Amino acid sequence: MSGASGALLAPPPDGVRAGPAPLRVGPSVRYSKADAFEICGALALAESVLRSLGRETDAALVGAVFEVAEAGLTR
């Protein structure tokens, strides 16, 4: 596995799962409330479809994005 610099990365230590890198978020983006509800609806549907296809890891990732979007609605 090679990183952006082309250097080889060592495998994770025993007991540590390799996974996606943490999400790094840049400047915030503002959406209208109607757009935010549509985004949340699409994410909820995508999570449900992924779960029905047995893609639990992908569904969990989409669910995490949904939670971030939903949290933005409650502010």
C-alpha positions as CSV (number, residue, x, y, z in Angstrom):
1,M,0.0,0.0,0.0
2,S,1.5,3.4,-0.8
3,G,0.5,6.8,0.4
4,A,0.2,10.1,-1.4
5,S,4.0,10.6,-1.2
6,G,4.6,7.1,-2.7
7,A,6.2,5.9,0.6
8,L,5.2,2.4,1.7
9,L,3.0,2.2,4.7
10,A,3.5,-0.4,7.4
11,P,0.6,-2.7,8.1
12,P,-1.4,-1.9,11.2
13,P,-0.3,-3.5,14.5
14,D,-2.0,-6.7,15.8
15,G,-5.5,-6.0,17.0
16,V,-5.8,-2.8,15.0
17,R,-8.2,-2.8,12.0
18,A,-7.2,-1.1,8.9
19,G,-10.0,1.2,7.7
20,P,-10.7,4.4,5.9
21,A,-8.8,7.5,7.0
22,P,-10.7,9.9,9.2
23,L,-12.9,12.3,7.4
24,R,-11.3,15.7,7.2
25,V,-13.8,18.5,6.6
26,G,-12.9,21.8,5.1
27,P,-14.9,25.0,5.3
28,S,-18.5,24.5,6.2
29,V,-21.2,24.6,3.5
30,R,-24.7,25.9,4.2
31,Y,-27.8,24.5,2.7
32,S,-31.4,25.6,2.9
33,K,-33.6,23.5,5.3
34,A,-35.4,22.0,2.3
35,D,-32.1,20.9,0.7
36,A,-30.9,19.5,4.0
37,F,-34.1,17.4,4.4
38,E,-33.6,16.0,0.9
39,I,-30.0,15.2,1.6
40,C,-31.0,13.4,4.8
41,G,-33.8,11.5,3.0
42,A,-31.4,10.4,0.3
43,L,-28.8,9.3,2.9
44,A,-31.4,7.4,4.9
45,L,-32.6,5.6,1.8
46,A,-29.0,4.7,0.7
47,E,-28.3,3.3,4.2
48,S,-31.5,1.2,4.1
49,V,-30.7,-0.1,0.6
50,L,-27.1,-1.0,1.5
51,R,-28.3,-2.9,4.6
52,S,-30.8,-4.8,2.5
53,L,-27.9,-5.8,0.2
54,G,-25.9,-7.0,3.1
55,R,-23.3,-4.2,2.8
56,E,-23.2,-3.4,6.6
57,T,-19.9,-1.6,6.5
58,D,-21.0,0.8,3.7
59,A,-24.4,1.3,5.4
60,A,-22.6,2.2,8.6
61,L,-20.5,4.8,6.8
62,V,-23.5,6.3,5.1
63,G,-25.3,6.3,8.5
64,A,-22.5,8.3,10.0
65,V,-22.7,10.9,7.3
66,F,-26.5,11.0,7.9
67,E,-25.9,11.7,11.6
68,V,-23.6,14.6,10.7
69,A,-26.1,16.1,8.3
70,E,-28.9,15.6,10.8
71,A,-26.9,17.3,13.5
72,G,-26.6,20.3,11.2
73,L,-30.4,20.5,11.1
74,T,-30.8,20.7,14.9
75,R,-28.5,23.6,15.4
